[in-house]
Amino acid sequence: MLGKSLGQSSSHPLTRPRGLFSALHIDPILLTLLLLLIGGGLVVLYSGADQNIEVVKAQGVRMVVALVVMIVFAQLDPAVFKRWAPWLYLAGVAGLVAVLLFGVGAKGAQRWLAIPGLPRFQPSELMKLVVPMMTAWYLSRHFLPPRLSSVAVSLGIVLLPMAMIILQPDLGTSLLVGTAGLFVVFFAGMSWRLIGTFVGMLSVAAPLMWFFAMRDYQKQRVLTLLDPQSDPLGAGWNIIQSKTAIGSGGIDGKGWLQGTQSHLEFLPESHTDFIVAVLAEEFGFIGMLALITLYLLIILRCLYIAATAQDSFSRLLAGALTMTFFTYIFVNVGMVSGLLPVVGVPLPLVSYGGTSSVTLMAAFGVLMSIHTHRRMISA
């Protein structure tokens, strides 16, 4: 009687009550952490955008759209992603070809497609999801850990769109796309011997890339990283001002809206790529610790989802998407603090912008789908 009064079904021992989160295939723990991150990001954005409430409202609308996209993706069974992976990959590559042939550009980069009747969009953003999905699809159909032939095909799947994105040029996005695919190969069980071989090949290729592949502005970013004081009023300005803002925050910061580097316009791109410097200046070490802790909790939850996935495709895809999110954080914080070259990677779900946020939330929707569509297996 007690079980029936609580709405529990006794028709099958494996039947569980379906609440709202379960019905929507939403993981409440991950959702709570994401909402905390988004809410905190809007607070920092208000200061970074020089208290421009319109910017915050626009970002809020983007985040609502991103949350809706996440919920939509969460409804789809992982089998749907696996079945559509090859077709999505082909569509994504076709979109990248169209960008190179007919794309529209800005600031010297040709990255967008403008189709009549549709908003302008970047096909390269789609590849952040599709490349790991396609790589996971291919490897899950073969013996694991992968043989050298499977690794070679997987690298081809990753390198083709990566090279096309570099030609746009968009080094930051190509880095994220390549990282997402390579994480799938790594999680599939690639031997350390092969990893060492590829690292050695990259070391040999690096000088060749410097002389024959990298553009002048990309070389300048590396040189600026090594010695920002060589051009303090030009190429080194962003890094110098960013490091000044971070260092001046101290333990507890100068206080919300009290950051001098951003509000006196010393710090460029304070509401986009360099927003973490605003947070560090105004909230100090404590604020940065809170942000990193929140990111860590999100990553740990996603890794748990990956570890408990019930098939190799889901495990590989979930692990790769999680580590791609980590790469966003690592690259952005590294470049703002002067440890990595500036490559235009936003701070996830905090920096102003909609495209990357929608892509990330779609990835979280995939993770929730993997977690909530698990089949219960009877003992």
Beta strands, then each sheet from edge to edge (+ up, - down):
strand 1: 104-106
strand 2: 109-112
sheet 1: 1+ 2-
end
